[in-house]
Amino acid sequence: MSRLNEILTLAQERSRTLGVPYAGSLTPGEAHEVMRLTPDARLVDVRTRAEWDWVGRIPDALEIEWQGYPGGAQNPHFIQTLQHTVPSETLLLFLCRSGGRSSAAATAAAAAGYPSCYNVLEGFEGDKDAHGQRNTTGGWRFRGLPWIQS
């Protein structure tokens, strides 16, 4: 079995365990490896413009807000924007700050006909630690994966 198949199989098993309706759940390191092994895959960063500008960006990620800032209203054009940007057969990896919004976005994309949707667990910054701070226990940035500061 190829490394890509190993990673996707593990991600699919995780999603079955978690009971989510999309193809799989990846760790940040696995997501980065999938991107390396599958040049046509797209990382969809669903954080807000404020997060991209103030916290950091992932190079070459497709940026589509799931919710707006401030206020947190859901983006009514999310699926339409996705459909105008990537074909439905594209392997999609969804990422947000900690994994919650990206799970909702992966669920919506799967329901809209994208069969290969994967959520990136831990997101960009990970969960809060005992002191209420992020980026100290997990996430894309904590794991030393590529990102840039605007």
C-alpha positions as CSV (number, residue, x, y, z in Angstrom):
1,M,0.0,0.0,0.0
2,S,1.3,3.4,-0.9
3,R,2.0,6.1,1.8
4,L,-0.9,8.2,0.5
5,N,-3.3,5.2,0.8
6,E,-2.0,4.5,4.3
7,I,-2.7,8.1,5.4
8,L,-6.1,8.3,3.8
9,T,-7.2,4.9,5.2
10,L,-6.2,6.0,8.7
11,A,-8.1,9.3,8.2
12,Q,-11.2,7.4,7.0
13,E,-11.0,5.1,10.1
14,R,-10.8,8.2,12.3
15,S,-13.9,9.7,10.7
16,R,-15.9,6.5,11.2
17,T,-14.8,6.5,14.9
18,L,-15.8,10.2,15.2
19,G,-19.1,9.6,13.3
20,V,-18.6,12.5,10.8
21,P,-20.2,12.5,7.4
22,Y,-17.1,13.3,5.3
23,A,-14.3,11.1,4.0
24,G,-11.7,11.5,6.7
25,S,-9.9,13.3,9.6
26,L,-6.2,14.1,9.2
27,T,-3.6,15.3,11.7
28,P,-1.7,18.4,10.5
29,G,1.3,16.4,9.6
30,E,-0.7,13.9,7.6
31,A,-2.5,16.8,5.8
32,H,0.9,18.3,4.8
33,E,2.1,14.9,3.6
34,V,-1.1,14.4,1.5
35,M,-0.5,17.8,-0.1
36,R,3.0,16.8,-0.9
37,L,1.9,13.4,-2.4
38,T,-1.1,14.8,-4.2
39,P,-0.3,18.0,-6.1
40,D,-4.0,18.4,-7.3
41,A,-5.3,18.3,-3.7
42,R,-6.4,21.7,-2.3
43,L,-6.1,22.9,1.3
44,V,-9.2,25.1,2.0
45,D,-8.5,27.5,4.9
46,V,-11.9,28.5,6.2
47,R,-10.7,31.0,8.9
48,T,-11.7,34.6,8.7
49,R,-9.8,37.4,6.8
50,A,-8.8,38.7,10.2
51,E,-7.2,35.4,11.2
52,W,-5.3,35.2,7.9
53,D,-4.0,38.7,8.2
54,W,-3.2,38.7,12.0
55,V,-2.4,35.1,12.8
56,G,-0.8,33.8,9.6
57,R,-1.5,32.1,6.2
58,I,-0.6,28.7,4.7
59,P,1.1,29.2,1.3
60,D,-1.0,28.1,-1.6
61,A,-4.1,27.5,0.5
62,L,-7.5,28.3,-1.0
63,E,-9.0,30.9,1.4
64,I,-12.8,30.9,1.7
65,E,-14.3,32.2,5.0
66,W,-16.8,29.8,6.6
67,Q,-17.9,32.6,8.9
68,G,-17.4,36.4,8.8
69,Y,-15.6,38.6,11.2
70,P,-16.8,40.3,13.3
71,G,-20.1,38.7,14.2
72,G,-19.5,35.2,13.1
73,A,-22.3,35.0,10.5
74,Q,-22.0,32.0,8.3
75,N,-20.8,32.8,4.7
76,P,-23.9,32.2,2.5
77,H,-21.7,31.9,-0.6
78,F,-19.3,29.3,0.8
79,I,-20.4,26.4,-1.3
80,Q,-21.0,28.5,-4.4
81,T,-17.4,29.9,-4.1
82,L,-16.0,26.4,-3.6
83,Q,-17.9,25.2,-6.7
84,H,-16.6,28.0,-8.8
85,T,-13.0,27.4,-7.7
86,V,-12.5,23.6,-7.6
87,P,-14.0,20.6,-9.4
88,S,-16.1,18.2,-7.3
89,E,-13.5,15.3,-7.8
90,T,-10.8,17.3,-6.1
91,L,-9.4,16.0,-2.8
92,L,-10.1,18.7,-0.3
93,L,-8.5,19.3,3.1
94,F,-10.4,21.8,5.3
95,L,-8.6,23.8,8.0
96,C,-9.7,26.4,10.5
97,R,-8.2,27.6,13.9
98,S,-8.9,24.4,15.9
99,G,-10.9,22.0,13.7
100,G,-14.5,22.9,14.4
101,R,-15.4,25.3,11.6
102,S,-13.4,23.2,9.1
103,S,-15.5,20.1,10.2
104,A,-18.7,22.0,9.5
105,A,-17.2,23.1,6.1
106,A,-16.2,19.6,5.2
107,T,-19.7,18.4,6.1
108,A,-21.3,21.0,3.9
109,A,-18.9,20.3,1.0
110,A,-19.6,16.6,1.2
111,A,-23.3,17.2,1.2
112,A,-22.8,19.4,-1.9
113,G,-21.3,16.6,-3.8
114,Y,-17.6,16.7,-3.0
115,P,-16.8,13.0,-2.1
116,S,-13.2,13.5,-0.9
117,C,-13.4,16.0,2.0
118,Y,-11.0,15.7,4.9
119,N,-10.9,17.8,8.0
120,V,-7.5,18.8,9.5
121,L,-7.7,18.1,13.2
122,E,-6.2,20.6,15.5
123,G,-6.5,23.3,12.8
124,F,-4.0,26.1,12.5
125,E,-3.5,26.9,16.2
126,G,-4.8,23.9,18.1
127,D,-7.0,23.8,21.2
128,K,-6.5,26.1,24.2
129,D,-4.0,25.0,26.9
130,A,-4.6,25.2,30.7
131,H,-3.9,28.9,30.5
132,G,-6.5,29.6,27.8
133,Q,-3.8,30.1,25.1
134,R,-3.6,28.5,21.7
135,N,-0.6,27.3,19.6
136,T,1.0,25.6,22.6
137,T,-0.4,22.1,22.3
138,G,-1.1,21.4,18.7
139,G,-2.1,22.7,15.3
140,W,-0.4,23.4,11.9
141,R,1.8,26.2,13.2
142,F,2.8,24.4,16.4
143,R,3.9,21.4,14.4
144,G,6.3,23.5,12.3
145,L,4.5,23.2,9.0
146,P,4.8,25.9,6.3
147,W,3.1,29.2,7.1
148,I,3.7,32.9,6.5
149,Q,2.9,36.0,8.4
150,S,1.4,38.8,6.3
